[in-house]
Amino acid sequence: MGNAARVKAEATYADLLNLPEHLIGEIIDGELYTQPRPSPRHAWAASRIDRKVGGSFDTDSNEPGGWVILFEPELHLGDRPHTLVPDLAGWRKENLPQLPETAWIEVVPDWICEIISPSTAAKDRVKKMPLYASLGVQYLWLVDPDSRTLEAYRQHEGRWLHIGSWADNDVARVEPFEAVELNVGGLWSV
């Protein structure tokens, strides 16, 4: 029995529900990942993107409109299933015509934005990026407040194509929200 391999039990939704309130939990490939609530700089960048993108695209009008943008939605996706909490997610209204009655969403977003930090960068890039592509997410933004950059990707045949990177003083028109200008430097400063 000394050489027997120890099998780690897969995480369950009950494990997420039992986490302390100050932690955000996700289940990726059966493994539980936790992290503290976002830092103020992280939250500021997410809020600025939400105001610019959500304010322009998550409207009742169709100019440019046509999206549902949510902050930190809980997603239950895939056959396994995975429980994911991106910083921001967006659905074209035809893909999510109404919000579900559940505390989570089972419809794959069309766009995801992850605000990365030193403690989440590896998970976001190595675990979540390939998973998002395999699930059919069409666009992914990675925003890094420490390096003051925004990277954008478009999904193509289950893989990510890098469509651009922007830094500090750049003004960008980034897919799928290229109808509005985004002052990248404004994501970091108050």
N, CA, C and O of each residue as an XYZ file, in Angstrom:
760
protein
N       0.811     -1.184      0.000
C       0.000      0.000      0.000
C       0.860      1.256      0.000
O       0.341      2.345     -0.244
N       2.137      1.143      0.261
C       3.014      2.298      0.327
C       3.208      2.992     -1.008
O       3.487      4.191     -1.032
N       3.071      2.285     -2.113
C       3.241      2.894     -3.427
C       1.924      3.283     -4.094
O       1.921      3.721     -5.245
N       0.834      3.132     -3.401
C      -0.472      3.448     -3.989
C      -0.572      4.939     -4.265
O      -0.205      5.770     -3.435
N      -1.077      5.257     -5.448
C      -1.261      6.661     -5.816
C      -2.487      7.213     -5.099
O      -3.499      6.528     -4.946
N      -2.378      8.426     -4.675
C      -3.488      9.083     -3.996
C      -4.342      9.781     -5.056
O      -3.832     10.602     -5.819
N      -5.600      9.472     -5.107
C      -6.516     10.062     -6.073
C      -7.215     11.244     -5.417
O      -7.832     11.117     -4.360
N      -7.104     12.391     -6.066
C      -7.725     13.598     -5.552
C      -9.178     13.641     -6.026
O      -9.451     13.484     -7.216
N     -10.091     13.851     -5.109
C     -11.509     13.926     -5.461
C     -11.775     15.193     -6.262
O     -11.182     16.242     -6.014
N     -12.679     15.072     -7.228
C     -13.046     16.235     -8.024
C     -13.849     17.197     -7.166
O     -14.656     16.790     -6.331
N     -13.611     18.487     -7.392
C     -14.340     19.512     -6.660
C     -15.801     19.504     -7.094
O     -16.132     19.149     -8.226
N     -16.656     19.899     -6.174
C     -18.091     19.952     -6.442
C     -18.610     21.366     -6.196
O     -17.922     22.219     -5.634
N     -19.834     21.578     -6.632
C     -20.450     22.887     -6.396
C     -20.592     23.154     -4.894
O     -20.524     24.305     -4.462
N     -20.786     22.111     -4.111
C     -20.857     22.263     -2.654
C     -19.550     22.848     -2.115
O     -19.570     23.627     -1.162
N     -18.411     22.478     -2.718
C     -17.126     23.053     -2.301
C     -17.116     24.563     -2.520
O     -16.592     25.309     -1.693
N     -17.692     25.009     -3.628
C     -17.773     26.454     -3.892
C     -18.666     27.148     -2.870
O     -18.331     28.221     -2.367
N     -19.792     26.535     -2.571
C     -20.732     27.142     -1.623
C     -20.164     27.222     -0.213
O     -20.583     28.068      0.577
N     -19.213     26.349      0.108
C     -18.620     26.334      1.448
C     -17.413     27.257      1.600
O     -16.830     27.337      2.682
N     -17.035     27.952      0.533
C     -15.897     28.878      0.623
C     -16.245     30.090      1.481
O     -17.403     30.506      1.518
N     -15.262     30.660      2.170
C     -15.514     31.918      2.887
C     -15.938     33.009      1.891
O     -15.549     32.985      0.723
N     -16.731     33.953      2.371
C     -17.284     34.995      1.504
C     -16.232     35.848      0.818
O     -16.503     36.407     -0.245
N     -15.043     35.966      1.389
C     -14.026     36.842      0.805
C     -13.284     36.184     -0.358
O     -12.409     36.813     -0.954
N     -13.612     34.936     -0.695
C     -12.939     34.237     -1.788
C     -13.867     34.033     -2.977
O     -15.069     33.823     -2.817
N     -13.292     34.098     -4.164
C     -13.989     33.740     -5.394
C     -13.500     32.349     -5.764
O     -12.296     32.094     -5.777
N     -14.418     31.461     -6.062
C     -14.043     30.104     -6.415
C     -14.465     29.746     -7.825
O     -15.495     30.209     -8.315
N     -13.660     28.914     -8.474
C     -13.946     28.403     -9.803
C     -13.562     26.929     -9.832
O     -12.648     26.507     -9.123
N     -14.257     26.148    -10.650
C     -13.892     24.749    -10.855
C     -13.514     24.592    -12.319
O     -14.338     24.795    -13.212
N     -12.265     24.230    -12.553
C     -11.747     24.044    -13.904
C     -11.182     22.632    -13.979
O     -10.300     22.264    -13.204
N     -11.693     21.852    -14.913
C     -11.260     20.461    -15.074
C     -11.309     19.691    -13.752
O     -10.422     18.890    -13.458
N     -12.349     19.943    -12.965
C     -12.536     19.220    -11.719
C     -11.726     19.738    -10.541
O     -11.848     19.218     -9.432
N     -10.899     20.756    -10.765
C     -10.048     21.288     -9.696
C     -10.581     22.625     -9.197
O     -10.960     23.484     -9.993
N     -10.607     22.796     -7.890
C     -11.076     24.022     -7.259
C      -9.942     25.048     -7.209
O      -8.849     24.760     -6.721
N     -10.220     26.241     -7.718
C      -9.284     27.369     -7.666
C      -9.960     28.476     -6.876
O     -11.143     28.758     -7.066
N      -9.195     29.102     -5.983
C      -9.745     30.216     -5.212
C      -8.809     31.411     -5.327
O      -7.611     31.286     -5.578
N      -9.414     32.566     -5.132
C      -8.638     33.807     -5.120
C      -9.406     34.828     -4.304
O     -10.630     34.744     -4.209
N      -8.710     35.795     -3.712
C      -9.414     36.823     -2.954
C     -10.160     37.768     -3.902
O      -9.939     37.753     -5.113
N     -11.028     38.573     -3.340
C     -11.706     39.599     -4.123
C     -10.647     40.460     -4.826
O      -9.519     40.557     -4.344
N     -10.993     41.079     -5.947
C     -10.011     41.859     -6.709
C      -9.479     43.059     -5.930
O     -10.156     43.628     -5.074
N      -8.226     43.425     -6.266
C      -7.630     44.627     -5.686
C      -8.348     45.854     -6.249
O      -9.035     45.744     -7.265
N      -8.205     47.012     -5.616
C      -8.837     48.220     -6.153
C      -8.405     48.542     -7.591
O      -9.240     48.961     -8.392
N      -7.125     48.356     -7.938
C      -6.684     48.621     -9.318
C      -7.340     47.667    -10.300
O      -7.726     48.068    -11.398
N      -7.466     46.426     -9.915
C      -8.132     45.410    -10.723
C      -9.604     45.792    -10.929
O     -10.111     45.778    -12.051
N     -10.277     46.133     -9.826
C     -11.688     46.507     -9.883
C     -11.889     47.779    -10.698
O     -12.875     47.900    -11.425
N     -10.964     48.727    -10.582
C     -11.054     49.977    -11.355
C     -11.006     49.682    -12.854
O     -11.829     50.200    -13.609
N     -10.061     48.865    -13.290
C      -9.945     48.541    -14.714
C     -11.217     47.848    -15.205
O     -11.726     48.180    -16.275
N     -11.731     46.895    -14.436
C     -12.961     46.202    -14.834
C     -14.131     47.175    -14.898
O     -14.942     47.111    -15.822
N     -14.223     48.069    -13.929
C     -15.312     49.053    -13.909
C     -15.238     49.996    -15.098
O     -16.260     50.325    -15.698
N     -14.033     50.430    -15.438
C     -13.868     51.347    -16.584
C     -14.269     50.656    -17.887
O     -14.945     51.255    -18.723
N     -13.861     49.414    -18.060
C     -14.253     48.679    -19.270
C     -15.763     48.481    -19.290
O     -16.400     48.650    -20.329
N     -16.331     48.126    -18.154
C     -17.774     47.925    -18.082
C     -18.517     49.211    -18.436
O     -19.498     49.169    -19.179
N     -18.067     50.346    -17.920
C     -18.743     51.609    -18.232
C     -18.648     51.945    -19.712
O     -19.629     52.374    -20.319
N     -17.460     51.752    -20.299
C     -17.273     52.106    -21.710
C     -17.968     51.109    -22.631
O     -18.743     51.501    -23.503
N     -17.693     49.825    -22.440
C     -18.268     48.798    -23.317
C     -19.747     48.594    -22.989
O     -20.599     48.662    -23.875
N     -20.047     48.341    -21.707
C     -21.436     48.124    -21.325
C     -22.302     49.347    -21.575
O     -23.449     49.228    -22.007
N     -21.745     50.534    -21.300
C     -22.505     51.759    -21.520
C     -22.839     51.994    -22.982
O     -23.846     52.631    -23.292
N     -22.021     51.497    -23.870
C     -22.253     51.690    -25.304
C     -23.002     50.536    -25.952
O     -23.777     50.745    -26.884
N     -22.781     49.343    -25.475
C     -23.303     48.157    -26.169
C     -24.442     47.459    -25.445
O     -25.243     46.774    -26.081
N     -24.531     47.615    -24.147
C     -25.594     46.970    -23.375
C     -26.702     47.994    -23.149
O     -26.943     48.436    -22.026
N     -27.364     48.359    -24.235
C     -28.395     49.389    -24.188
C     -29.671     48.873    -24.838
O     -29.681     47.830    -25.492
N     -30.742     49.628    -24.643
C     -32.013     49.278    -25.282
C     -32.016     49.640    -26.755
O     -32.785     49.079    -27.536
N     -31.160     50.576    -27.138
C     -31.118     50.966    -28.548
C     -30.218     50.004    -29.312
O     -29.541     49.167    -28.716
N     -30.216     50.126    -30.594
C     -29.353     49.276    -31.423
C     -28.155     50.045    -31.949
O     -27.532     49.593    -32.910
N     -27.805     51.174    -31.372
C     -26.678     51.987    -31.847
C     -25.630     52.123    -30.765
O     -25.821     52.993    -29.915
N     -24.544     51.370    -30.692
C     -24.349     50.125    -31.406
C     -25.135     48.978    -30.791
O     -25.567     48.080    -31.513
N     -25.332     48.981    -29.472
C     -26.236     48.051    -28.803
C     -26.093     46.582    -29.154
O     -25.117     46.151    -29.768
N     -27.096     45.838    -28.744
C     -27.174     44.439    -29.112
C     -26.449     43.462    -28.209
O     -26.284     42.299    -28.578
N     -26.009     43.898    -27.033
C     -25.254     43.017    -26.139
C     -25.840     43.027    -24.731
O     -26.520     43.971    -24.329
N     -25.558     41.951    -23.987
C     -25.786     41.865    -22.546
C     -24.398     41.732    -21.937
O     -23.701     40.752    -22.201
N     -23.988     42.704    -21.126
C     -22.661     42.705    -20.494
C     -22.864     42.552    -18.986
O     -23.610     43.318    -18.376
N     -22.199     41.563    -18.387
C     -22.325     41.324    -16.953
C     -20.952     41.319    -16.275
O     -19.954     40.884    -16.849
N     -20.937     41.809    -15.054
C     -19.749     41.855    -14.211
C     -19.717     40.609    -13.334
O     -20.662     40.347    -12.590
N     -18.627     39.836    -13.419
C     -18.400     38.618    -12.630
C     -19.582     37.641    -12.635
O     -20.034     37.219    -11.571
N     -20.085     37.276    -13.819
C     -21.152     36.276    -13.825
C     -20.604     34.891    -13.499
O     -19.455     34.578    -13.810
N     -21.426     34.077    -12.878
C     -21.049     32.682    -12.649
C     -21.514     31.883    -13.855
O     -22.696     31.888    -14.198
N     -20.580     31.198    -14.491
C     -20.872     30.422    -15.688
C     -20.729     28.941    -15.387
O     -19.744     28.522    -14.780
N     -21.705     28.148    -15.806
C     -21.634     26.691    -15.735
C     -21.604     26.215    -17.175
O     -22.633     26.202    -17.851
N     -20.416     25.820    -17.650
C     -20.224     25.526    -19.063
C     -19.542     24.187    -19.272
O     -18.762     23.733    -18.435
N     -19.844     23.567    -20.388
C     -19.176     22.340    -20.780
C     -19.843     21.108    -20.206
O     -20.747     21.186    -19.373
N     -19.367     19.973    -20.678
C     -19.933     18.700    -20.247
C     -19.488     18.297    -18.849
O     -20.167     17.512    -18.186
N     -18.361     18.820    -18.397
C     -17.763     18.334    -17.151
C     -18.561     18.677    -15.908
O     -18.580     17.751    -15.096
N     -19.181     19.696    -15.570
C     -19.113     21.043    -16.124
C     -18.059     21.863    -15.392
O     -17.584     21.484    -14.321
N     -17.711     22.976    -15.985
C     -16.775     23.916    -15.379
C     -17.591     25.050    -14.771
O     -18.602     25.467    -15.335
N     -17.151     25.542    -13.630
C     -17.769     26.711    -13.009
C     -16.736     27.823    -13.078
O     -15.688     27.753    -12.435
N     -17.039     28.847    -13.861
C     -16.086     29.919    -14.141
C     -16.670     31.266    -13.741
O     -17.883     31.467    -13.801
N     -15.803     32.189    -13.330
C     -16.237     33.537    -12.971
C     -15.286     34.533    -13.639
O     -14.322     34.984    -13.019
N     -15.557     34.878    -14.909
C     -14.719     35.890    -15.555
C     -15.020     37.264    -14.967
O     -16.072     37.468    -14.361
N     -14.103     38.198    -15.146
C     -14.331     39.550    -14.636
C     -15.501     40.219    -15.347
O     -16.340     40.858    -14.712
N     -15.550     40.071    -16.648
C     -16.657     40.591    -17.450
C     -16.992     39.569    -18.522
O     -16.110     38.862    -19.010
N     -18.251     39.489    -18.886
C     -18.659     38.611    -19.988
C     -19.780     39.295    -20.742
O     -20.574     40.041    -20.170
N     -19.830     39.024    -22.045
C     -20.864     39.616    -22.876
C     -21.459     38.605    -23.835
O     -20.764     37.742    -24.370
N     -22.753     38.731    -24.037
C     -23.491     37.886    -24.965
C     -24.211     38.784    -25.960
O     -24.784     39.803    -25.574
N     -24.186     38.422    -27.216
C     -25.063     39.087    -28.169
C     -26.485     38.769    -27.715
O     -26.781     37.651    -27.292
N     -27.360     39.773    -27.811
C     -28.722     39.588    -27.270
C     -29.447     38.414    -27.912
O     -30.295     37.797    -27.266
N     -29.139     38.086    -29.165
C     -29.811     36.931    -29.769
C     -29.352     35.617    -29.133
O     -30.062     34.614    -29.215
N     -28.183     35.609    -28.504
C     -27.686     34.405    -27.826
C     -28.129     34.320    -26.369
O     -28.160     33.231    -25.796
N     -28.470     35.450    -25.769
C     -28.979     35.485    -24.391
C     -30.119     36.510    -24.349
O     -29.957     37.606    -23.812
N     -31.275     36.142    -24.921
C     -32.372     37.105    -25.025
C     -32.979     37.493    -23.679
O     -33.594     38.552    -23.559
N     -32.810     36.647    -22.674
C     -33.268     36.983    -21.319
C     -32.343     36.329    -20.306
O     -31.721     35.303    -20.581
N     -32.265     36.937    -19.137
C     -31.426     36.392    -18.074
C     -32.114     35.185    -17.458
O     -33.338     35.168    -17.324
N     -31.331     34.165    -17.079
C     -31.936     32.973    -16.463
C     -32.421     33.273    -15.049
O     -32.034     34.275    -14.448
N     -33.256     32.409    -14.535
C     -33.755     32.520    -13.162
C     -32.735     31.976    -12.158
O     -32.833     32.269    -10.967
N     -31.763     31.192    -12.620
C     -30.746     30.601    -11.753
C     -29.697     31.645    -11.369
O     -29.673     32.743    -11.924
N     -28.837     31.296    -10.422
C     -27.742     32.179     -9.994
C     -26.567     32.122    -10.963
O     -25.585     32.845    -10.793
N     -26.662     31.274    -11.970
C     -25.589     31.100    -12.938
C     -26.155     31.109    -14.351
O     -27.369     31.083    -14.554
N     -25.256     31.145    -15.312
C     -25.637     31.155    -16.728
C     -24.980     29.952    -17.393
O     -23.806     29.668    -17.157
N     -25.735     29.255    -18.217
C     -25.228     28.082    -18.920
C     -25.019     28.328    -20.411
O     -24.742     27.390    -21.158
N     -25.147     29.565    -20.847
C     -24.943     29.942    -22.251
C     -23.520     30.483    -22.389
O     -23.111     31.360    -21.629
N     -22.770     29.960    -23.356
C     -21.384     30.394    -23.576
C     -21.383     31.868    -24.000
O     -22.091     32.238    -24.937
N     -20.596     32.712    -23.319
C     -20.511     34.111    -23.726
C     -19.852     34.257    -25.109
O     -19.088     33.397    -25.548
N     -20.169     35.356    -25.767
C     -19.515     35.689    -27.031
C     -18.186     36.403    -26.775
O     -17.280     36.342    -27.606
N     -18.069     37.077    -25.629
C     -16.875     37.851    -25.271
C     -16.612     37.687    -23.780
O     -17.533     37.679    -22.964
N     -15.327     37.556    -23.446
C     -14.906     37.504    -22.041
C     -13.724     38.442    -21.868
O     -12.854     38.541    -22.734
N     -13.710     39.124    -20.738
C     -12.576     39.973    -20.362
C     -12.090     39.513    -18.997
O     -12.838     39.510    -18.020
N     -10.823     39.123    -18.952
C     -10.178     38.752    -17.685
C      -9.182     39.848    -17.323
O      -8.336     40.220    -18.136
N      -9.285     40.359    -16.105
C      -8.309     41.313    -15.577
C      -7.300     40.458    -14.820
O      -7.613     39.886    -13.776
N      -6.088     40.377    -15.357
C      -5.119     39.467    -14.758
C      -4.293     40.168    -13.686
O      -4.110     41.385    -13.709
N      -3.805     39.373    -12.760
C      -2.942     39.847    -11.678
C      -1.827     38.825    -11.526
O      -1.910     37.739    -12.100
N      -0.791     39.146    -10.770
C       0.276     38.159    -10.585
C      -0.232     36.821    -10.048
O       0.316     35.772    -10.388
N      -1.264     36.846     -9.222
C      -1.761     35.589     -8.638
C      -2.712     34.828     -9.567
O      -2.960     33.644     -9.338
N      -3.253     35.474    -10.611
C      -4.203     34.787    -11.491
C      -3.700     34.626    -12.922
O      -4.331     33.921    -13.709
N      -2.598     35.251    -13.279
C      -2.145     35.260    -14.678
C      -1.941     33.852    -15.239
O      -2.385     33.564    -16.351
N      -1.288     32.987    -14.497
C      -1.032     31.632    -15.005
C      -2.345     30.879    -15.214
O      -2.528     30.236    -16.248
N      -3.250     30.950    -14.254
C      -4.544     30.276    -14.396
C      -5.316     30.850    -15.583
O      -5.877     30.096    -16.379
N      -5.348     32.174    -15.708
C      -6.092     32.802    -16.801
C      -5.520     32.428    -18.166
O      -6.273     32.173    -19.106
N      -4.200     32.396    -18.278
C      -3.571     32.107    -19.572
C      -3.498     30.604    -19.882
O      -3.772     30.195    -21.011
N      -3.136     29.793    -18.902
C      -2.866     28.375    -19.152
C      -4.119     27.507    -19.021
O      -4.296     26.566    -19.795
N      -4.968     27.801    -18.078
C      -6.164     26.984    -17.854
C      -7.393     27.549    -18.574
O      -8.066     26.845    -19.328
N      -7.673     28.837    -18.326
C      -8.938     29.386    -18.801
C      -8.934     29.744    -20.291
O      -9.935     29.515    -20.969
N      -7.847     30.293    -20.812
C      -7.834     30.664    -22.237
C      -8.145     29.482    -23.148
O      -9.048     29.586    -23.978
N      -7.425     28.348    -23.026
C      -7.755     27.214    -23.899
C      -9.173     26.685    -23.661
O      -9.846     26.266    -24.602
N      -9.617     26.705    -22.420
C     -10.962     26.236    -22.110
C     -12.008     27.128    -22.780
O     -12.958     26.631    -23.384
N     -11.831     28.436    -22.671
C     -12.769     29.362    -23.315
C     -12.826     29.110    -24.823
O     -13.912     29.106    -25.403
N     -11.687     28.902    -25.457
C     -11.666     28.644    -26.903
C     -12.398     27.349    -27.221
O     -13.185     27.297    -28.166
N     -12.147     26.308    -26.441
C     -12.788     25.014    -26.714
C     -14.293     25.060    -26.490
O     -15.037     24.298    -27.106
N     -14.746     25.951    -25.611
C     -16.175     26.084    -25.335
C     -16.893     26.926    -26.390
O     -18.121     26.897    -26.476
N     -16.133     27.674    -27.192
C     -16.739     28.468    -28.256
C     -16.843     29.953    -27.996
O     -17.531     30.650    -28.742
N     -16.177     30.475    -26.949
C     -16.142     31.917    -26.749
C     -15.460     32.520    -27.976
O     -14.422     32.022    -28.413
N     -16.030     33.583    -28.533
C     -15.511     34.141    -29.783
C     -14.415     35.185    -29.586
O     -13.518     35.301    -30.421
N     -14.475     35.945    -28.495
C     -13.503     37.013    -28.248
C     -13.048     36.971    -26.800
O     -13.829     36.672    -25.897
N     -11.772     37.275    -26.590
C     -11.197     37.298    -25.252
C     -10.265     38.491    -25.132
O      -9.403     38.710    -25.983
N     -10.445     39.251    -24.076
C      -9.516     40.328    -23.740
C      -8.804     39.958    -22.448
O      -9.425     39.461    -21.508
N      -7.504     40.201    -22.407
C      -6.717     40.092    -21.180
C      -6.213     41.487    -20.853
O      -5.516     42.106    -21.657
N      -6.560     41.973    -19.691
C      -6.172     43.307    -19.257
C      -5.260     43.146    -18.052
O      -5.615     42.482    -17.079
N      -4.074     43.762    -18.122
C      -3.089     43.642    -17.053
C      -2.789     45.017    -16.465
O      -2.031     45.781    -17.062
N      -3.370     45.356    -15.298
C      -3.115     46.657    -14.694
C      -1.658     46.879    -14.285
O      -1.208     48.023    -14.225
N      -0.911     45.803    -14.002
C       0.489     45.965    -13.612
C       1.364     46.352    -14.799
O       2.198     47.250    -14.687
N       1.181     45.683    -15.932
C       1.972     46.053    -17.120
C       1.256     47.094    -17.962
O       1.794     47.564    -18.964
N       0.043     47.457    -17.558
C      -0.760     48.494    -18.217
C      -0.972     48.172    -19.696
O      -0.706     48.989    -20.578
N      -1.463     46.943    -19.935
C      -1.696     46.487    -21.301
C      -3.072     45.841    -21.452
O      -3.668     45.349    -20.494
N      -3.541     45.864    -22.678
C      -4.747     45.156    -23.078
C      -4.374     44.305    -24.278
O      -3.839     44.815    -25.262
N      -4.652     43.007    -24.202
C      -4.431     42.085    -25.325
C      -5.796     41.577    -25.761
O      -6.651     41.284    -24.925
N      -6.001     41.471    -27.079
C      -7.286     40.980    -27.589
C      -7.068     39.784    -28.505
O      -6.093     39.717    -29.253
N      -8.008     38.838    -28.427
C      -7.942     37.603    -29.191
C      -9.298     37.311    -29.822
O     -10.343     37.648    -29.265
N      -9.265     36.687    -30.979
C     -10.451     36.187    -31.665
C     -10.295     34.688    -31.810
O      -9.217     34.207    -32.160
N     -11.344     33.952    -31.549
C     -11.304     32.498    -31.650
C     -11.430     32.073    -33.112
O     -12.266     32.584    -33.857
N     -10.584     31.134    -33.496
C     -10.614     30.585    -34.851
C     -10.311     29.100    -34.766
O      -9.203     28.704    -34.404
N     -11.304     28.277    -35.104
C     -11.149     26.828    -35.113
C     -10.618     26.278    -33.789
O      -9.733     25.423    -33.763
N     -11.182     26.788    -32.692
C     -10.823     26.296    -31.369
C      -9.518     26.827    -30.807
O      -9.053     26.356    -29.769
N      -8.919     27.805    -31.481
C      -7.651     28.400    -31.012
C      -7.780     29.912    -31.018
O      -8.645     30.474    -31.689
N      -6.914     30.556    -30.266
C      -6.944     32.017    -30.194
C      -5.995     32.634    -31.211
O      -4.831     32.245    -31.310
N      -6.503     33.594    -31.959
C      -5.682     34.421    -32.840
C      -5.506     35.770    -32.154
O      -6.485     36.418    -31.783
N      -4.265     36.185    -31.989
C      -3.993     37.476    -31.365
C      -4.348     38.570    -32.371
O      -3.812     38.596    -33.479
N      -5.251     39.472    -31.986
C      -5.655     40.531    -32.916
C      -5.088     41.891    -32.550
O      -5.260     42.851    -33.302
N      -4.412     41.993    -31.403
C      -3.761     43.255    -31.071
C      -3.435     43.388    -29.602
O      -4.012     42.722    -28.742
N      -2.476     44.284    -29.345
C      -2.093     44.647    -27.983
C      -1.990     46.158    -27.917
O      -1.543     46.804    -28.865
N      -2.404     46.714    -26.796
C      -2.376     48.154    -26.619
C      -1.854     48.457    -25.226
O      -2.016     47.663    -24.299
N      -1.219     49.628    -25.089
C      -0.648     50.035    -23.802
C      -1.042     51.471    -23.503
O      -1.644     52.173    -24.316
N      -0.675     51.866    -22.312
C      -0.908     53.170    -21.711
C      -1.643     54.245    -22.505
O      -2.835     54.456    -22.281
N      -0.976     54.918    -23.410
C      -1.577     56.079    -24.070
C      -2.258     55.750    -25.387
O      -2.648     56.658    -26.122
N      -2.405     54.478    -25.696
C      -3.060     54.089    -26.943
C      -4.562     54.317    -26.848
O      -5.182     54.140    -25.799
N      -5.112     54.711    -27.965
C      -6.558     54.753    -28.119
C      -6.887     53.632    -29.084
O      -6.374     53.592    -30.202
N      -7.744     52.723    -28.648
C      -7.969     51.498    -29.408
C      -9.437     51.343    -29.792
O     -10.343     51.826    -29.112
N      -9.627     50.659    -30.894
C     -10.943     50.161    -31.302
C     -10.770     48.648    -31.372
O     -10.167     48.118    -32.305
N     -11.306     47.972    -30.375
C     -10.990     46.570    -30.164
C     -12.224     45.699    -30.428
O     -13.302     45.943    -29.886
N     -12.035     44.669    -31.281
C     -13.124     43.727    -31.561
C     -13.584     43.056    -30.271
O     -12.747     42.778    -29.412
N     -14.816     42.798    -30.105
C     -15.925     43.032    -31.016
C     -16.613     44.371    -30.807
O     -17.713     44.590    -31.312
N     -15.975     45.265    -30.068
C     -16.576     46.555    -29.725
C     -15.866     47.710    -30.417
O     -15.726     48.792    -29.846
N     -15.418     47.480    -31.644
C     -14.627     48.476    -32.359
C     -15.412     49.731    -32.719
O     -14.819     50.692    -33.208
N     -16.719     49.757    -32.496
C     -17.518     50.945    -32.791
C     -17.214     52.092    -31.822
O     -17.548     53.241    -32.110
N     -16.588     51.799    -30.681
C     -16.243     52.848    -29.721
C     -14.741     52.854    -29.476
O     -14.078     51.818    -29.523
N     -14.221     54.053    -29.213
C     -12.798     54.188    -28.872
C     -12.617     53.910    -27.388
O     -13.440     54.300    -26.559
N     -11.547     53.241    -27.078
C     -11.197     52.925    -25.694
C      -9.838     53.540    -25.398
O      -8.837     53.167    -26.010
N      -9.801     54.477    -24.464
C      -8.544     55.081    -24.022
C      -7.901     54.110    -23.038
O      -8.320     54.022    -21.884
N      -6.898     53.394    -23.488
C      -6.307     52.336    -22.661
C      -5.694     52.896    -21.377
O      -5.808     52.272    -20.322
N      -5.052     54.054    -21.448
C      -4.476     54.670    -20.247
C      -5.515     54.983    -19.185
O      -5.197     55.021    -17.997
N      -6.756     55.207    -19.601
C      -7.822     55.493    -18.662
C      -8.236     54.297    -17.822
O      -8.977     54.443    -16.850
N      -7.756     53.107    -18.195
C      -8.083     51.922    -17.409
C      -7.290     51.858    -16.110
O      -7.668     51.126    -15.195
N      -6.200     52.613    -16.013
C      -5.334     52.489    -14.824
C      -5.418     53.681    -13.899
O      -5.180     53.541    -12.700
N      -5.752     54.860    -14.422
C      -5.657     56.064    -13.591
C      -7.033     56.543    -13.149
O      -8.029     56.384    -13.856
N      -7.057     57.126    -11.976
C      -8.302     57.673    -11.417
C      -8.479     59.080    -11.906
O      -9.463     59.734    -11.560
